[in-house]
Amino acid sequence: MDRLVKWFFPALLCLLILLSTVPARGKSRVMLIPVTGEIQLGLSPFVERMTEEADREGYDLIIYEINTFGGRLDAAVVIRDAIINSRVPTVAFINKRAISAGVLISLAANRIYMHPQSTIGAAEPVSIGLGLKSGEVSEKVVSYWRAELRSTADKNNRPGEIAEAFADKSISIEGVVEEGKLLTLTAKQAIELKVADFQAETVTEILKNENLANAKITVAGMNLAEKVAGFLTQAIVSSILLTLALLGIFFEIKTPGFGAPGIIALIALALFFGSHSLIHLAGWGEIILFVIGVILLLVEIFLIPGFGITGTLGIIAIVASLYLSLVGRFFHPTDIFSGAKVLAISFISSFLIILIALRFLPKFTPVNRLVLKTTESVSAGFRSSPESYRELEGKTGIALTTLRPAGTALIEDEKLSVVTEGEFIEKNMKIRVKKIEGYRIVVERI
């Protein structure tokens, strides 16, 4: 009896310790991440963030609820990588459709559930041109996309040939798809061909099948920054931001001091680079390249007469930084062309608006009301400059400093502040007083 008592309490203590390490029934946690609408670059950081959070906090299951017609290939690849790298078991719930880029995301999950009325397939990559018209892409892109689909399917023991047939209509599979037609499967067909695993109408049904019926479900949602970034990085919005920035810079240069155009340009650039940085399109490299380009331009304008290699390098750096911020980390031809289109639209729009503004704005009545039209002539008793200044017209002298366009000149043995009409005049060059405008002495090179 003493021996039994001696071993009873230690055994009971060990049993209690073991029981304390087992999660209580009904305390399992499931993360539900919606992957709906267009697969765009604003969606990928959201899925990455929530998947990492589920990993970090030790969730028992992640369900990606998919309902999409597709979108950007690079965004789909980022989401695929996040799902594959997850330490938590993953489920793709195709709730209605997984078309195009949605196929890759679905294939990345450990198990695929499909709504009875859902479909999966039609994953052929296309390019979007001007006027939102779709077109065919190169064989190189099709080959890359086929390989992505097949490798993702192979990882989860799904039929790789069928995954490729989703993207390439040249593939023929007897009894499944004919050559020349893209493959799209219903839920029943996908399960028969072992592309999907089960049918389910609701998330609750999935949880029962996964033995997590009492789990606590956390529905993931985008934060405000991700929503704003997703909106600002759309092609049309990016074009508008760049157009506003270019127009702001132009009109700021055309007006004295620093005012509204400069502020608009700074805000537009901050929104452009900030949003593209948040979704991993623009990094510090692109931002630093843009700043270097601006510095080179300023050096060319204020320190170096004329316009040469420094200014050219500045323009190249600025254009390159904007372009790299548009194409992202994957240099697919479709993204390369779309980035070029956004830049082209921005530059062409800015040029046309500037031409229209210069042509019609001076005649626009509200603008005319801001312009003083009264002539203050000498005959009326007005004096806009000292008497001696008017006598300088036609006189010659020497530039004491480089005029770019303002500086100092020696005229009639007197040092005077002068200005050119835009041309650069180097130090010690001969000049002539062209005209007097108030207290401005306008000179030209002889």
Secondary structure as the mmCIF struct_conf table of DSSP 4:
data_model
#
loop_
_struct_conf.conf_type_id
_struct_conf.id
_struct_conf.beg_label_comp_id
_struct_conf.beg_label_asym_id
_struct_conf.beg_label_seq_id
_struct_conf.end_label_comp_id
_struct_conf.end_label_asym_id
_struct_conf.end_label_seq_id
HELX_RH_AL_P HELX_RH_AL_P1 ASP A 2 SER A 20
TURN_TY1_P TURN_TY1_P1 THR A 21 THR A 21
BEND BEND1 VAL A 22 VAL A 22
HELX_LH_PP_P HELX_LH_PP_P1 PRO A 23 ALA A 24
TURN_TY1_P TURN_TY1_P2 ARG A 25 GLY A 26
STRN STRN1 ARG A 29 THR A 36
BEND BEND2 GLY A 37 GLY A 37
STRN STRN2 ILE A 39 ILE A 39
TURN_TY1_P TURN_TY1_P3 LEU A 41 GLY A 42
HELX_RH_AL_P HELX_RH_AL_P2 LEU A 43 ARG A 56
TURN_TY1_P TURN_TY1_P4 GLU A 57 GLY A 58
BEND BEND3 ASP A 60 ASP A 60
STRN STRN3 LEU A 61 THR A 68
STRN STRN4 GLY A 71 GLY A 71
HELX_RH_AL_P HELX_RH_AL_P3 LEU A 73 ILE A 84
TURN_TY1_P TURN_TY1_P5 ASN A 85 ASN A 85
BEND BEND4 ARG A 87 VAL A 88
STRN STRN5 THR A 90 ILE A 99
TURN_TY1_P TURN_TY1_P6 SER A 100 SER A 100
HELX_RH_AL_P HELX_RH_AL_P4 ALA A 101 ALA A 108
BEND BEND5 ALA A 109 ASN A 110
STRN STRN6 ARG A 111 MET A 114
TURN_TY1_P TURN_TY1_P7 PRO A 116 GLN A 117
STRN STRN7 THR A 119 GLY A 121
STRN STRN8 VAL A 126 ILE A 128
HELX_RH_3T_P HELX_RH_3T_P1 LEU A 130 LEU A 132
STRN STRN9 SER A 134 GLU A 136
HELX_RH_AL_P HELX_RH_AL_P5 GLU A 139 LYS A 155
TURN_TY1_P TURN_TY1_P8 ASN A 156 ASN A 157
HELX_RH_AL_P HELX_RH_AL_P6 GLY A 160 ALA A 165
TURN_TY1_P TURN_TY1_P9 PHE A 166 ALA A 167
TURN_TY1_P TURN_TY1_P10 LYS A 169 SER A 170
STRN STRN10 ILE A 173 ILE A 173
TURN_TY1_P TURN_TY1_P11 GLU A 174 VAL A 176
STRN STRN11 VAL A 177 VAL A 177
TURN_TY1_P TURN_TY1_P12 GLU A 179 GLY A 180
BEND BEND6 LYS A 181 LYS A 181
STRN STRN12 THR A 184 THR A 186
HELX_RH_AL_P HELX_RH_AL_P7 ALA A 187 GLU A 192
TURN_TY1_P TURN_TY1_P13 LEU A 193 LYS A 194
BEND BEND7 VAL A 195 VAL A 195
STRN STRN13 PHE A 198 GLN A 199
BEND BEND8 GLU A 201 THR A 202
HELX_RH_AL_P HELX_RH_AL_P8 VAL A 203 ASN A 209
TURN_TY1_P TURN_TY1_P14 GLU A 210 ASN A 211
TURN_TY1_P TURN_TY1_P15 ALA A 213 ASN A 214
HELX_LH_PP_P HELX_LH_PP_P2 ALA A 215 ALA A 215
STRN STRN14 LYS A 216 VAL A 219
HELX_RH_AL_P HELX_RH_AL_P9 LEU A 224 LEU A 232
TURN_TY1_P TURN_TY1_P16 THR A 233 THR A 233
BEND BEND9 GLN A 234 GLN A 234
HELX_RH_AL_P HELX_RH_AL_P10 ALA A 235 LYS A 254
BEND BEND10 THR A 255 PHE A 258
HELX_RH_AL_P HELX_RH_AL_P11 ALA A 260 LEU A 278
TURN_TY1_P TURN_TY1_P17 ILE A 279 HIS A 280
BEND BEND11 LEU A 281 ALA A 282
HELX_RH_AL_P HELX_RH_AL_P12 TRP A 284 PHE A 302
TURN_TY1_P TURN_TY1_P18 LEU A 303 LEU A 303
BEND BEND12 ILE A 304 GLY A 306
HELX_RH_AL_P HELX_RH_AL_P13 ILE A 309 VAL A 327
BEND BEND13 ARG A 329 PHE A 330
HELX_RH_AL_P HELX_RH_AL_P14 PRO A 333 PHE A 360
HELX_RH_3T_P HELX_RH_3T_P2 LEU A 361 LYS A 363
HELX_RH_AL_P HELX_RH_AL_P15 THR A 365 ASN A 368
TURN_TY1_P TURN_TY1_P19 ARG A 369 LEU A 370
BEND BEND14 VAL A 371 VAL A 371
TURN_TY1_P TURN_TY1_P20 VAL A 378 GLY A 381
BEND BEND15 SER A 385 SER A 385
HELX_RH_AL_P HELX_RH_AL_P16 GLU A 387 ARG A 390
TURN_TY1_P TURN_TY1_P21 GLU A 391 GLY A 394
STRN STRN15 THR A 396 ALA A 399
BEND BEND16 LEU A 400 THR A 401
STRN STRN16 LEU A 403 LEU A 403
BEND BEND17 ARG A 404 PRO A 405
STRN STRN17 ALA A 406 ILE A 411
TURN_TY1_P TURN_TY1_P22 GLU A 412 ASP A 413
STRN STRN18 GLU A 414 VAL A 419
BEND BEND18 GLU A 421 GLY A 422
STRN STRN19 ILE A 425 ILE A 425
TURN_TY1_P TURN_TY1_P23 LYS A 427 ASN A 428
STRN STRN20 LYS A 430 GLU A 437
TURN_TY1_P TURN_TY1_P24 GLY A 438 TYR A 439
STRN STRN21 ARG A 440 ARG A 445
#
